[in-house]
Amino acid sequence: MVTLFASLLLLAAPPSADTTHVPESLRQAVVRYIAPFTTDMDATEWQVRWADLNDDAVQDALVTVVGPDWCGSGGCTLLVFEAVSGNDADELGAYRIAAEISQIHDGVTVAETTTEGWHDLVVPDADGQPRRLRFDGETYPSSPGEGAPMPEPTERTDPSVRTDPSVGTDPPVVVLNETP
């Protein structure tokens, strides 16, 4: 019998963090996006995590922005930048903003499930409960409160549930085959 926690349902590994190498093109895209809304750039920091959100074999950027203009009592802002390649990159730039999600705490996870060709994101809401943010063809919801609640923790012996031993977490990440 596998004990499932709501925050572990349908989850793949968290996006990988690489704060040492940020391409100049992403740095420019982030600054271009945040500058009009930022009163003190010196007090604003950001961290980049990488994940291929739309399965195009190119790493997209999940940028957590921290600063007085980007954080409040409910958390900080997550910017999702889609990596653009080929002729589109010449016209649009190497990264385009795909979503701005406010009230984010630590714990953004990329799910194996997809909606409209993009992986769902799982984030905690204000009460710490996991919410699934689904891409709607244009963007993700603007806050965890707009996401779908994850199922309550249950115990399951369903054979369609398996643990993924390749992910070194304790307890292990649980992967469901097709359905939530």
Backbone as a ProteinNet text record, in pm:
[ID]
protein_1_A
[PRIMARY]
MVTLFASLLLLAAPPSADTTHVPESLRQAVVRYIAPFTTDMDATEWQVRWADLNDDAVQDALVTVVGPDWCGSGGCTLLVFEAVSGNDADELGAYRIAAEISQIHDGVTVAETTTEGWHDLVVPDADGQPRRLRFDGETYPSSPGEGAPMPEPTERTDPSVRTDPSVGTDPPVVVLNETP
[TERTIARY]
84.5	0	89.1	58.6	137.5	56.5	114.1	47.6	77.3	-26.7	-9.8	-38.7	41.5	17.7	-27.2	-123	-177.8	-68.6	32.2	137	225.9	209.9	294.1	221	91.8	18	58.9	80.2	105.7	232.5	323.8	436	558.7	625.4	758.2	855.8	982.4	1082.5	1061.3	1106.1	1097.1	1186.2	1155.3	1241.9	1383.7	1481.3	1619.9	1661.6	1736.2	1782.5	1922.6	1942.3	2076	2086.6	2134.1	2143.2	2280.4	2371.8	2505.5	2515.3	2433.2	2439.8	2303.3	2291	2169.1	2206.6	2150	2182.7	2150	2232.2	2210.5	2073.4	2028.1	1897.2	1784.1	1796.5	1695.3	1707	1828.3	1849.1	1782.4	1800.5	1739.7	1586.8	1533.9	1388.3	1328.8	1395.3	1344.8	1348	1459.5	1471.6	1371.5	1356.4	1259.9	1118.2	1086.6	951.9	931	1028.5	1005.4	1033.6	1116.8	1158	1041	937.9	829.4	749.3	758.5	680.4	765.6	893	987	1036.4	1013.5	1057.7	1202.5	1254.8	1392.9	1457.6	1523.8	1587.1	1695.9	1762.6	1867.1	1810.6	1684.3	1621.2	1546.1	1559.3	1488.3	1587.3	1558.4	1640.9	1552.8	1614.9	1537.9	1622.1	1552.5	1615.6	1551.8	1635.2	1586.9	1589.6	1483	1476.3	1437.3	1484.8	1466.4	1380.6	1291	1209.8	1156.8	1145.8	1085.5	935.3	866.3	724.2	635.3	679.1	594.2	648.9	740.2	793.8	846.1	915.8	976.4	1127.4	1175.4	1316.9	1403.2	1340.7	1412.7	1369.5	1466.2	1436.9	1374.1	1257	1189.5	1234.2	1213.3	1261.8	1145.9	1157.7	1065.4	1143.9	1106.7	1182.2	1102	1155.7	1093.2	1152.7	1067.2	1111.5	1080.9	1183.8	1172.2	1210.2	1122.9	1149.6	1022	1032.5	915.6	800.5	829.9	724.5	668.9	732.5	697.6	654.2	660.1	620.8	522.5	439.3	346.3	328	228.9	207.2	171.1	120.3	81.8	192.4	308.5	419	476	555.8	622.3	567.9	629.2	580.5	669.7	604.6	673.1	643.3	750	735.3	776.9	694.7	725.8	763	886	934	948.8	883.7	898.4	1023.5	1105.4	1220.9	1171	1214.6	1172.4	1294.1	1275.2	1389.1	1356.1	1456.6	1439.8	1406.8	1329.1	1292.3	1210.8	1131.5	1052.8	1143.2	1257.2	1349.2	1404.3	1427.4	1475.6	1373.9	1246.2	1140.2	1098	1084.6	1028.9	1133.3	1254.9	1356.4	1363.3	1467.8	1490.6	1393.9	1332.1	1236.6	1116.9	998.7	876.3	803.3	739.4	666.1	542.8	526.6	412.1	312.4	360.5	270	334.3	249.9	289	196.3	254.4	175.2	216.1	121.4	151.9	123	161.9	135.9	199.2	322.6	393.9	490.3	485.6	581.5	678.1	774.5	862.2	778.1	828.4	761.4	691.8	735.1	677.6	727.2	634.3	667.9	603.4	675.3	623.3	562	434.5	364.5	390.9	372.6	382.8	262.5	149.9	29.7	44.6	-21.3	-18.4	-159.7	-171.2	-295.7	-260.5	-327	-298.2	-150.7	-87.7	50	156.5	117.1	211.6	191.5	301.6	293.2	222.2	138.4	73.5	178.7	154.5	240	163	231.4	168.2	235.8	154	204.5	116	171.9	87.7	4.5	-118.1	-200.9	-169.5	-248.1	-222.4	-226.6	-301.4	-310.6	-210.3	-123.6	-23.8	-74.9	-198.5	-256.1	-215	-179.3	-135	-249.3	-216.7	-310.9	-244.6	-320.9	-270.7	-306.4	-204.4	-225.2	-213.5	-321.1	-325.5	-311.8	-230.8	-214.6	-343.4	-391.7	-519.2	-505	-384.4	-359	-290.7	-302	-238.7	-144	-187.8	-112.4	-157.1	-89.6	-131.6	-218.9	-296.5	-371.6	-277.8	-331.7	-248.1	-217.6	-277.3	-245.3	-285.8	-229.5	-266.7	-416.4	-479.4	-622.2	-708.2	-657.1	-731.1	-705.5	-614.9	-583.2	-680.5	-673.2	-759.5	-701.5	-784.7	-732.6	-690.2	-585.9	-541.3	-629.5	-642.3	-723.9	-670	-760.5	-721.8	-627.9	-540	-452.6	-535.9	-493.3	-563.1	-460.8	-507.2	-422.6	-475	-381.5	-423.1	-339.7	-404.2	-331.8	-354	-406.6	-435.4	-308.7	-312.9	-193.5	-149.3	-236	-194.6	-103.5	-91.8	-3.6	130.1	237.4	369.7	458.6	554.1	650.5	761.6	823.4	930	1063.2	1135.6	1260	1372.1	1356.3	1462.5	1468.3	1362.2	1359.6	1397.8	1508.4	1561.4	1494.9	1367.4	1297.7	1252.8	1229.3	1181.6	1066.9	942.4	897.1	908.3	901.9	921.3	809.3	841.5	740.1	649.7	522.3	424.7	384.9	381.9	344	219.1	115.7	-4.4	6.2	-41.2	-23.8	-91.6	-220.3	-288.2	-384.5	-458.8	-565	-529.1	-585.4	-555.4	-611.7
-117.3	0	123.6	215.4	337.2	453	523.6	641.4	758.4	822.1	934.2	1063.9	1160.1	1294.4	1378.4	1468.1	1548.3	1622.3	1665.8	1742.4	1655	1523.9	1434.9	1371.8	1396.5	1335.2	1395.9	1312.1	1352.3	1433.8	1431.9	1523.4	1459.5	1534.4	1498.6	1572.5	1568.4	1638.1	1788.1	1861.3	2006.6	2056.1	2176	2228.7	2243.2	2227.4	2235.1	2380.1	2406.7	2542	2559.2	2665.2	2699.1	2850.4	2898.6	3042.7	3094.5	3004.8	3049.4	3085.4	3023.3	3051.4	3098.8	3228.8	3284.7	3348.6	3297.8	3357.2	3506.7	3581.6	3726.9	3757.3	3675.4	3698.1	3685.2	3592.7	3581.6	3699.2	3734.1	3848.1	3973.5	3996.1	4112.1	4103.2	3983.8	3965.9	3991.4	3942	3962.7	4110.8	4175.1	4317.9	4400.2	4369.5	4441.8	4425.8	4306.9	4283.4	4349.7	4338.7	4386.6	4535.8	4595.4	4734.7	4833.2	4826.3	4924	4913.8	4800.8	4777.5	4778.8	4810.7	4800.1	4939	4976.2	5107.2	5107.8	4991.9	4984.3	4857.1	4868.9	4751.6	4692.3	4775.8	4725	4634.9	4652.7	4571.5	4452.7	4432.2	4324.1	4217.8	4094.1	3980.7	3880	3790	3683.6	3558.6	3446.2	3315.6	3242.1	3174	3102.9	2952.7	2887.2	2741.7	2706.2	2591.7	2552.4	2426.9	2424.5	2306.4	2320.3	2209.6	2210.6	2197.7	2309.3	2309	2267.8	2291.9	2263	2150.9	2071.6	1952.3	1980.4	2094.3	2125.8	2102.3	2035	2002.2	2125.2	2235.3	2357.3	2395.9	2426.5	2459.4	2598.1	2603.2	2728.9	2775.6	2902.2	2959.5	2992.6	2945.4	2983	3077.8	3203.5	3307.2	3356.8	3333.9	3385.5	3522.5	3624	3761.6	3796.8	3846.4	3879.6	4025.8	4101.3	4242.4	4309.5	4433.7	4501.2	4517.1	4524.1	4539.9	4406	4296.6	4166.2	4065.4	4102.1	4011.8	4081.7	4002.5	4050.7	3943.1	3958.9	3861.2	3723.6	3717.6	3590.4	3520.7	3583.8	3522.7	3619	3565.4	3646.3	3609.7	3664.1	3646.5	3549.2	3459.6	3367.2	3411.8	3435.5	3465.7	3342.5	3304.2	3189.8	3245.4	3217.5	3260.8	3140.2	3145.5	3041	3069.8	2968.1	2980.8	2975.9	3071.2	3082	3051.4	2971.8	2935.7	2959.6	2946.6	2960.2	3101.7	3111.9	3242.5	3325.8	3259.9	3332.8	3408.6	3350.8	3417.1	3545.5	3545.4	3666.4	3779.5	3744.3	3845.4	3879.6	3777.7	3797.4	3808.9	3764.3	3752.9	3608.6	3574.9	3436.1	3387.1	3479.2	3442.2	3535	3477.5	3557.6	3522.8	3621	3597	3512	3404	3315.8	3326.5	3368.6	3380.8	3463.5	3532.8	3599	3544.7	3477.5	3411.5	3471.1	3532.5	3596.1	3499.9	3541.1	3467.4	3329	3323.1	3195.4	3184.5	3071.2	3036.1	2935.2	2891.3	2785.2	2663.9	2585.5	2459.6	2450.8	2523	2506.3	2373.7	2291.4	2161.1	2146.7	2088.2	2063.2	1923.3	1915.3	1786.7	1715.4	1585.3	1508.1	1532.7	1571.2	1595.4	1724.9	1729.9	1849.2	1895	2024.6	2085.3	2182.4	2169.7	2255.9	2249.3	2132.5	2112.8	2160.1	2211.5	2260.1	2179.7	2151.9	2080.4	2165.6	2098.3	2166	2200.1	2306.9	2344.2	2317.7	2270.7	2248.2	2340.8	2422.6	2521.7	2520.8	2557.8	2566.6	2694.6	2684.3	2803.6	2870.6	2970	3046.2	2958.2	2848.2	2755.8	2642.1	2646.8	2541.5	2419.1	2426.6	2313	2319	2206.2	2207.7	2238.1	2320.2	2356	2330.3	2279.2	2251.8	2370.6	2431.4	2541.3	2484	2495.6	2440.3	2552.1	2529.5	2623.8	2625.7	2744.2	2753.4	2778.6	2762.6	2791	2925.3	3011.3	3142.7	3163.5	3121.1	3147.6	3051.7	3059.5	2988	3080.8	3028.1	3115.6	3212.7	3327.5	3433.2	3416.5	3316.5	3290	3146.7	3091.8	2955.4	2941.5	3045.4	3038.7	3010.4	3041.1	3015.4	2874.8	2802	2666.7	2564.5	2445.2	2335.9	2273.4	2250.9	2183.9	2041.9	1997.5	1859.9	1772	1644.7	1554.1	1543.4	1510.4	1488.7	1369.2	1368.8	1252.2	1126	1018.8	891.2	780	664	545.7	466.3	418.6	349	223.6	123.6	4.7	-16.7	83	78.6	43.6	-57.4	-95.9	10.4	107.7	211.8	314.3	305.5	395.2	326.2	395.2	338.8	450	414.1	513.4	520.7	633.8	653.3	649.8	536.3	523.9	610.4	663.8	746.4	884.6	922.5	1052.5	1030.1	1086.1	1061.1	1143.4	1121.1	1193.2	1095	1144.6	1060.7	1134.8	1094.8	974.6	992.9	882.8	892.4	971.5	1030.3	1098.1	991.2	1019.3	924.1	968.1	874.9	903.2	822.2	887.3	815.7	797.3	684.7	653.6	752.4	771.8	862.3	957.1	909.2	989.6	1042.1	1156.6	1211.3	1126.4
0	0	0	-86.4	-97.8	-40.7	52.5	105.8	14.6	-29.8	-121.1	-48.3	-71.3	-20.4	-137.5	-115.5	-225	-299.2	-229.9	-297.4	-383.4	-375.8	-454.8	-571.9	-585.5	-695.2	-827.8	-924.3	-1061.6	-1082.3	-988.5	-998.3	-1058.9	-1139.9	-1187.2	-1097.1	-1131.2	-1051.4	-1059.6	-957	-965.4	-1078.1	-1129.3	-1234.1	-1182.3	-1269.8	-1225	-1207.2	-1100.9	-1073.5	-1128.9	-1201.7	-1250.6	-1243.5	-1131.5	-1115.1	-1155.2	-1189	-1225.1	-1372.2	-1456	-1599	-1646.6	-1664.5	-1719	-1852.2	-1961.8	-2091.4	-2093.3	-2160.1	-2168.9	-2228.3	-2322.1	-2383.7	-2281.3	-2185.6	-2080.7	-1984.5	-1947.3	-1858.5	-1917.4	-2046	-2110.3	-2109.8	-2135.7	-2137.3	-1999.8	-1895	-1758.4	-1723.7	-1746	-1712.1	-1792.5	-1920.6	-2004.5	-1949.1	-1897.1	-1844.4	-1708.2	-1617.4	-1480.6	-1462	-1545.5	-1525.8	-1513.5	-1598.4	-1586	-1455.3	-1388.3	-1267.1	-1140.7	-1153.8	-1042.8	-1003.8	-877	-829.9	-785.5	-743.9	-696.7	-750.9	-865.5	-928	-838.7	-757.6	-668.4	-559.5	-525	-420.6	-479.2	-608.1	-675.9	-720.7	-681.4	-720.8	-791.3	-864.5	-927.5	-941.6	-938.3	-949.2	-1066.2	-1142.6	-1261.2	-1235.8	-1275	-1279.9	-1422.9	-1467.3	-1607.3	-1617.9	-1714.9	-1744.8	-1886.3	-1956	-2088.6	-2069.8	-2062.5	-2029.6	-2146	-2269.5	-2384.1	-2472.6	-2417.2	-2485.4	-2626	-2641	-2769.8	-2767.2	-2662.3	-2644.1	-2618.4	-2577	-2541.4	-2400.1	-2313.9	-2174.7	-2163.4	-2101.6	-2072.9	-1934.8	-1903.7	-1778.3	-1685.1	-1561.2	-1454.7	-1364.5	-1363.5	-1295	-1175.1	-1056	-935	-906.8	-902.4	-879.5	-734.7	-665	-523.6	-505.4	-443.6	-417	-371.8	-326.7	-270.8	-370.3	-497.6	-597.3	-645.7	-606.7	-661.1	-555.5	-428.9	-320.5	-228.3	-167.4	-67.3	37.1	119.5	226.6	171.6	48.7	-10.7	-87	-98.4	-171.6	-274.2	-365.1	-467.5	-605.1	-708.6	-845.2	-921.7	-994.3	-1084	-1226	-1302.5	-1444.2	-1523.2	-1618.1	-1704.2	-1840.6	-1881.7	-2012.6	-2103.5	-2217.8	-2318.8	-2401.2	-2418.4	-2506.6	-2650.4	-2729.8	-2868.9	-2955.6	-3059.2	-3143.6	-3290.7	-3373.7	-3518.1	-3560.3	-3667.2	-3721.8	-3623.4	-3539.5	-3440.4	-3343.4	-3307.8	-3215.1	-3276.6	-3407.4	-3473.6	-3461.3	-3469.8	-3465.1	-3322.4	-3237.2	-3103.6	-2992.9	-3019.3	-2915	-2868.7	-2796.9	-2757.5	-2649.8	-2575	-2470.5	-2476.7	-2461.7	-2454.4	-2325.8	-2265.8	-2141.5	-2174	-2100.3	-2120.7	-2005.6	-1885.9	-1771.9	-1661.1	-1587.1	-1462.4	-1355.3	-1256.7	-1152.8	-1018.6	-951.2	-822.7	-707.7	-588.1	-463.8	-463.9	-510.9	-517.8	-400.7	-334.8	-230.5	-292	-216.2	-265.5	-300.7	-393.7	-421.6	-554.9	-656.4	-789	-844.5	-890.6	-945.2	-1081.8	-1174.2	-1307.9	-1308	-1342.8	-1346	-1477.3	-1477.7	-1601.2	-1691.3	-1634	-1712	-1791.5	-1906	-1989.8	-2022.2	-2046.9	-2091.1	-2203	-2315.3	-2430.6	-2471	-2451.8	-2494.2	-2396.6	-2280.5	-2179.5	-2051.3	-1983.4	-1856.6	-1753	-1673.8	-1561.8	-1457.7	-1382.9	-1270.8	-1143	-1040.9	-910.8	-811	-745.3	-650.1	-525.9	-409	-290.2	-291.7	-239.4	-224.9	-91.3	-52.9	69.8	194.3	188.8	302.2	293.2	193	176	101.8	52.7	-19.5	-166.6	-226.2	-366	-462.4	-561.7	-668	-801.5	-894.4	-1028.9	-1118.3	-1179.2	-1273.5	-1413.9	-1490.1	-1625.1	-1727.9	-1828.4	-1938	-2018.6	-2056.4	-2127.5	-2277.9	-2329.2	-2469.7	-2488.4	-2388.1	-2390.6	-2272.3	-2152.3	-2030.3	-1920.2	-1807.6	-1686.4	-1602.8	-1507.7	-1416.6	-1344.8	-1304.3	-1247.9	-1099	-1035	-894	-859.8	-751.2	-710.8	-683.4	-632	-601.3	-723.1	-841.4	-965.2	-1018.8	-955.5	-998.9	-943.9	-997.3	-952.6	-826.4	-724.3	-604.5	-637.8	-570.7	-587	-498.7	-532.1	-450.4	-307.7	-217.2	-78.1	-69.2	29.3	47.1	69	4.2	17.6	22.4	59.7	50	-67.3	-150.9	-271.7	-291.2	-345.6	-387.5	-536.8	-603.2	-744.7	-823.4	-909.7	-984.7	-1085.6	-1118.3	-1211.6	-1143.9	-1010.8	-937.2	-915.6	-944.3	-920.2	-867.1	-788.8	-744.7	-847.5	-857.2	-954.7	-880.6	-886.1	-810.8	-866.3	-987.3	-1044.8	-981.9	-912.9	-846.9	-701.9	-660.7	-527.2	-419.7	-397	-291.4	-185.7	-68.2	39.9	106.3	93.4	23.6	-127.5	-202.6	-346.8	-413.7	-526.8	-607.6	-665.1	-669.4	-722.2	-860.4	-952.5	-1090.1	-1121	-1168.6	-1212.7	-1363	-1412	-1553.9	-1645.8	-1635.4	-1727.5	-1657.2	-1563.1	-1506.6	-1367.2	-1333.2	-1199.1	-1087.1
[MASK]
++++++++++++++++++++++++++++++++++++++++++++++++++++++++++++++++++++++++++++++++++++++++++++++++++++++++++++++++++++++++++++++++++++++++++++++++++++++++++++++++++++++++++++++++++++

